[in-house]
Amino acid sequence: MTRPTVSVVIPTRDKADSLRLVLACLARQVCPEPHEIVVVDDGCTDGTADVVAAATARLPLHTVPGPRAGRAAARNAGAAAARGRLLIFLDDDILLPPPALAAHVAEHTGREPACVHGPVRELPAARRLLATDPDELLPDPHAAATGGRFGRTVANALETLVTRMAEGELEAVAPWLTCIGANTSMPHGLWERSGGYDETFGTTWGCEDLELGLRLWSSGVGMRLAPAAPGVHLTHERADRWEQHTVNLTRFTEKHPVPAVRALPELLGPSGSSRRYVAAVRTLEESAHP
């Protein structure tokens, strides 16, 4: 069996319906490199096992048990089990177009090691899509999500900032924010040398990916976008999302009390703004160095 050079790591917990569509997208990839899919089953109690079993007929897929200690720990478990030289961290509710894996690979070919992010847009009407007969979606779930039938996709404040910083439209006050774990790749060696995702963030939601990005950036690692690897996030409700996020943002700030982290409440939240965040970072920097 050919050893894979690319490993797609997908931590999952009780999202069988969205995972089915994610795997259908991966089955349509036109990636020139041998690749594998590593699904981290982090304590699923729904139909995830059946979805994975059905997908193994068309995908080089294997499952590893998750530690049930949060997303950072689940991602680390998947990366530790991966055999590829390139890791692509993908969430279990991100739909990719057929060229996505190849686009990630291209961004790492013949270039300095970096953290690469495929831009992600939200699909607010994802519940309607998931309620649709899967047979109507499985030929190409990404095309179904972007075709207009389920409404428009939108970019959240974080994705807007990352794109505008990369394009030079906004000042690059925090390039490390590019490390958004939903659709991000890096050489396996980079993940290993960094120590991986910080598992002390625990089972509370948020910030563990951005914290890894800050550590990578601080060690001299570059950050790039892969525009040809755009993902669609099947937006879902989380009743205590922002309460959990505040807990982890406080932990992040205590660990890295720099202006670009201290200003994150202006960016990450239901009313976050990319421009307001940039202004807040500059204000904090100026107050620190009058």
C-alpha positions in Angstrom: 0.0 0.0 0.0 1.4 3.5 -1.0 2.2 5.6 2.0 0.1 8.7 2.0 1.8 12.1 1.8 -1.3 14.0 2.9 -3.4 13.3 5.9 -6.8 15.0 6.5 -7.6 15.0 10.2 -11.2 15.3 11.1 -12.2 15.3 14.8 -15.9 14.6 15.2 -18.5 14.1 17.9 -22.2 13.4 17.2 -22.5 15.1 13.8 -23.2 12.2 11.6 -25.4 14.1 9.1 -22.8 16.8 8.4 -19.9 14.3 8.5 -21.6 12.3 5.7 -21.5 15.3 3.5 -17.9 16.2 4.4 -16.8 12.7 3.5 -18.8 12.9 0.2 -16.8 16.0 -0.7 -13.6 14.3 0.1 -14.5 11.4 -2.1 -14.6 13.9 -5.0 -11.2 15.4 -4.5 -8.8 15.6 -7.5 -5.6 15.5 -5.4 -2.4 14.4 -7.1 -0.9 13.1 -3.9 -1.8 9.9 -2.1 -3.8 10.9 0.9 -5.6 9.4 3.8 -8.6 10.5 6.0 -8.1 10.2 9.7 -11.5 10.5 11.6 -11.1 11.1 15.3 -14.2 9.6 16.9 -14.3 11.7 20.1 -17.0 9.7 21.9 -19.8 9.7 19.3 -23.1 8.2 20.3 -25.1 8.8 17.1 -24.8 7.2 13.7 -21.2 8.3 13.1 -19.8 4.8 13.0 -22.2 3.8 10.3 -21.4 6.9 8.2 -17.6 6.1 8.5 -18.1 2.4 7.7 -20.0 3.3 4.5 -17.4 5.8 3.5 -14.5 3.4 3.7 -15.6 1.7 0.5 -14.7 4.9 -1.5 -12.1 6.6 0.7 -8.7 5.7 2.3 -10.1 6.3 5.7 -9.4 5.0 9.2 -10.7 6.0 12.6 -8.9 6.6 15.8 -10.5 7.0 19.2 -10.5 10.5 20.6 -9.5 11.3 24.2 -12.8 13.1 24.9 -10.9 16.0 26.3 -11.8 18.7 23.8 -11.0 19.8 20.2 -7.3 20.5 20.9 -6.8 17.0 22.3 -8.8 15.4 19.5 -6.9 17.2 16.8 -3.6 16.2 18.4 -4.7 12.5 18.6 -5.5 12.6 14.8 -2.2 14.2 13.9 -0.3 11.7 16.0 -2.0 8.9 14.1 -1.5 10.5 10.7 1.1 9.1 8.3 1.3 12.0 5.9 4.0 14.7 5.7 1.3 17.3 5.3 -1.6 17.6 7.8 -4.9 19.2 6.8 -7.1 19.9 9.8 -10.7 19.9 8.7 -13.8 20.2 10.9 -16.7 17.7 10.6 -19.0 20.4 9.2 -16.8 22.0 6.4 -17.7 21.2 2.8 -14.9 21.4 0.3 -14.9 21.7 -3.5 -13.0 19.0 -5.6 -9.7 21.0 -6.0 -9.3 21.8 -2.3 -6.8 19.2 -1.2 -4.7 19.9 -4.3 -4.8 23.6 -3.5 -3.5 22.9 0.0 -0.7 20.7 -1.4 0.2 23.4 -4.0 0.7 26.0 -1.3 3.3 23.8 0.4 5.2 22.7 -2.7 8.6 24.2 -3.1 7.9 26.9 -0.5 9.0 27.6 3.0 7.1 25.7 5.7 3.9 27.6 6.6 0.4 27.4 8.1 -2.1 27.6 5.2 -5.8 28.3 5.6 -8.5 27.8 3.1 -11.1 30.6 3.5 -14.4 29.5 5.0 -17.8 31.0 4.6 -20.9 30.4 6.7 -24.1 28.9 5.5 -26.8 30.3 7.8 -29.5 28.1 6.3 -27.4 24.9 6.9 -30.3 23.3 8.9 -32.4 23.3 5.8 -29.6 21.7 3.8 -29.2 19.0 6.4 -32.9 18.3 6.4 -32.8 17.7 2.6 -32.8 14.1 1.3 -29.0 13.2 1.2 -29.4 11.7 -2.2 -30.1 15.1 -3.6 -26.9 16.5 -2.1 -24.3 13.7 -2.2 -23.3 14.1 -5.9 -21.6 17.4 -4.8 -22.6 18.8 -1.4 -20.3 21.8 -1.8 -22.0 22.8 -5.0 -25.4 22.4 -3.3 -24.3 24.6 -0.5 -23.0 27.4 -2.8 -25.6 27.2 -5.5 -28.1 29.5 -3.9 -30.9 27.0 -3.1 -30.2 27.3 0.6 -29.5 31.0 0.6 -26.2 33.0 0.5 -23.0 32.2 2.2 -21.4 34.9 4.3 -17.9 35.5 5.8 -17.7 36.1 9.5 -15.6 38.9 11.0 -12.5 36.6 11.6 -12.5 35.3 8.0 -13.1 38.8 6.7 -10.1 40.1 8.6 -7.8 37.3 7.6 -8.7 37.8 3.9 -8.3 41.6 4.0 -5.0 41.4 5.8 -3.7 38.9 3.2 -4.9 41.2 0.4 -3.4 44.3 2.0 -6.8 46.0 2.5 -6.3 46.0 6.3 -3.1 46.3 8.2 -1.6 42.9 9.1 -1.7 43.4 12.8 -2.1 39.7 13.6 -1.2 37.4 10.7 -1.3 34.4 13.0 -5.1 34.6 13.0 -4.8 32.8 9.7 -4.5 29.5 11.7 -8.3 28.8 11.8 -8.5 25.1 12.5 -11.6 24.4 10.5 -9.7 24.2 7.2 -6.0 24.6 7.7 -2.8 22.8 6.7 0.7 22.6 7.9 3.7 20.2 7.6 3.5 17.4 10.1 6.9 18.4 11.4 5.7 21.9 12.2 2.8 20.6 14.2 5.2 18.3 16.0 7.8 20.9 16.8 5.2 23.3 18.1 3.9 20.9 20.6 0.6 20.8 18.9 -2.7 22.3 20.0 -2.8 23.4 23.7 -4.9 20.8 25.4 -5.4 22.9 28.5 -8.2 24.7 26.6 -10.2 21.5 27.5 -13.7 20.9 26.4 -14.7 24.5 26.4 -15.2 25.9 22.9 -12.8 28.3 21.1 -9.4 29.8 20.6 -7.2 26.7 20.7 -6.5 27.0 17.0 -5.6 30.7 17.1 -3.3 30.1 20.1 -1.4 27.6 18.0 -1.2 30.1 15.2 0.3 32.7 17.5 3.0 30.3 18.7 3.8 29.3 15.1 4.0 32.9 14.0 6.2 33.8 17.0 8.6 31.1 16.0 9.0 32.5 12.5 6.5 30.3 10.6 4.7 32.0 7.7 1.0 32.3 7.2 -0.7 32.0 3.8 -4.2 31.6 2.3 -5.2 29.0 -0.2 -8.0 30.7 -2.1 -8.6 27.6 -4.3 -9.6 25.6 -1.1 -12.7 27.5 0.0 -14.8 25.7 2.6 -18.5 26.2 3.5 -19.3 25.9 7.2 -22.6 24.2 8.0 -23.5 26.9 10.5 -25.1 25.5 13.7 -26.5 26.8 17.0 -24.6 26.4 20.2 -26.7 27.8 23.1 -23.7 28.7 25.3 -21.2 29.4 22.5 -20.2 32.9 23.5 -20.1 32.0 27.2 -17.7 29.2 26.5 -15.7 31.4 24.1 -15.3 34.0 26.8 -13.8 31.4 29.1 -11.2 30.3 26.5 -10.5 33.8 25.4 -9.6 34.7 29.0 -7.3 31.7 29.1 -5.7 32.8 25.8 -5.2 36.3 27.1 -3.6 35.2 30.3 -1.2 33.0 28.4 -0.4 35.7 25.8 -1.2 39.2 27.1 -0.2 41.0 23.9 -2.3 43.7 22.3 -3.4 41.5 19.4 -4.9 39.0 21.8 -6.2 41.5 24.3 -8.2 43.2 21.5 -9.9 40.0 20.3 -13.3 40.7 22.0 -13.7 43.4 19.3 -13.4 40.6 16.6 -14.7 37.4 18.1 -18.3 37.6 19.0 -21.8 38.1 17.6 -21.1 41.7 16.7 -17.4 41.4 15.9 -15.8 43.8 13.4 -12.5 43.4 11.5 -11.9 47.1 11.3 -12.8 47.8 14.9 -10.3 45.0 15.9 -7.4 46.6 13.9 -8.1 49.9 15.5 -8.3 48.4 19.0 -4.9 46.6 18.5 -3.3 49.9 17.4 -4.8 51.8 20.4 -3.4 49.1 22.8 0.0 49.2 21.2 0.2 53.0 21.4 -0.9 53.0 25.0 1.9 50.5 25.7 4.5 52.6 24.0 3.4 56.3 24.4 
